[in-house]
Amino acid sequence: YTQNIDGLERIAGVSEDKLVECHGNFRSSSCTNPACRTVDDTCMDDTLKGKVPLCKKCGSVTKPDIVFFGEELPIKFQNLIEDDVDMCDLLIVLGTSLQVMPVAGIPGWVGTKCPRLLINRELVGDFATEAIMVKNWGGGYSRDVFL
């Protein structure tokens, strides 16, 4: 599960069946004309060139297939999240502020016996009160580890 919209996980080789892009992606865009809704793959290139991305079919503006505040998360997230947190036997949280819901809630949704590893610059979320820091490992038990 990633909140990144830049597609770095795909570039790194994470397969589509293992990846849930919770906030969509910038690889594709959709026409904003309700009568058209054509999907295109030139939005990122156009935007990086300073051009307004336009639909090749009708000429309307296209919107990157990313989730803006107030919009629903992709159906893939909705279809998978409940079963995935129920089956999770290790949660790795990497490089996040855990500020944007609902993704920020995922660490709290896994079972209480599921170990959680946070690899981050700072402690965030409920890791801040529950984690054992690796550099101060004292042998105590916690389901959380912060590195």
Order of alpha helices (4+ residues) and beta strands (2+ residues): alpha-beta-beta-alpha-beta-alpha-beta-alpha-beta-alpha-beta-beta
